Amino acid sequence: MNSYYLAYLIHVRRQPAPLDTTAMSHDITFVHEGEFEYEIDGERFTVRAGEALYCPKGAKKIRLKSESVYYTSLNFAVSPETRLPLPYHPAMADGAELRFYLKRLLDAYEAGGELRDEKCASLLSLIVCQLIELFAIFQISFKGIFLCITNSTLIYIIVYIGEQFHPRRCMPQQLLHSVK
């Protein structure tokens, strides 16, 4: 069984200082406004509004530059046997469901009180599961070439194909709702 524990949460608008460290916990940072430039284990990323950055525990994390940024950073522990199948830079991490869970997590964290840790752990689990579901990687083989496509990209491809070859009214309703 996976066990999540929210170590701490940062929800601020500021210009963060440069950073060069090894991650002591897992970290998912959601950028609401502005952008960060990071390097994780040698890979460079520019993380903009509506995107996220995932840094697993033990990874080398360097913040190269940033402007004034409004962001939420979730630093958490997960049971040692759990490996999170997330990319370092999950783009398009700004869906309605993620925003809903994140808002509820912020509210529970700030409210404190009885069962705060349990509420935060449950909401954090939902956020992580939503990201994993959104960015699960499909491997597609086409003439011997393997492509990696995320769920969100696959949905846009299906909708695009549907719009090009079929009237929109023929698209399955649940697929149309998932891309709104």
MOPELIN-V919886 format. One record per backbone hydrogen bond with DSSP energy under -0.5 kcal/mol. CO is the residue of the C=O (numbers start at 1). NH is the residue of the N-H. If there is no record, write none. Layout:
CO&NH, CO&NH
This chain:
3&79, 5&7, 5&77, 8&75, 10&73, 12&71, 14&16, 14&69, 19&63, 21&23, 21&61, 23&58, 26&76, 27&55, 28&30, 28&74, 29&31, 29&53, 30&32, 30&72, 31&50, 33&70, 34&49, 35&67, 36&47, 37&64, 37&65, 38&45, 39&62, 40&43, 43&40, 45&38, 45&47, 46&48, 47&36, 48&51, 50&93, 51&31, 53&29, 53&55, 55&27, 56&59, 59&23, 59&61, 60&41, 61&21, 62&39, 62&64, 63&19, 65&37, 69&14, 69&71, 70&32, 70&33, 71&12, 72&30, 73&10, 73&75, 74&28, 74&76, 75&7, 75&8, 76&26, 77&5, 79&82, 82&84, 83&85, 84&86, 88&54, 89&91, 90&52, 95&99, 96&100, 97&101, 98&102, 99&103, 100&104, 101&105, 102&106, 103&107, 104&108, 105&109, 106&110, 107&111, 108&112, 113&116, 115&119, 116&120, 117&121, 118&122, 119&123, 120&124, 121&125, 122&126, 123&127, 124&128, 125&129, 126&130, 127&131, 128&132, 129&133, 130&134, 131&135, 133&136, 134&152, 136&151, 138&140, 138&149, 140&142, 140&147, 142&145, 145&142, 147&140, 147&149, 149&138, 150&154, 151&155, 152&156, 153&157, 154&158, 155&159, 156&160, 157&161, 158&162, 159&163, 160&164, 161&165, 162&166, 167&170, 168&171, 172&175, 172&176, 173&177, 174&178, 175&179, 176&179, 177&180
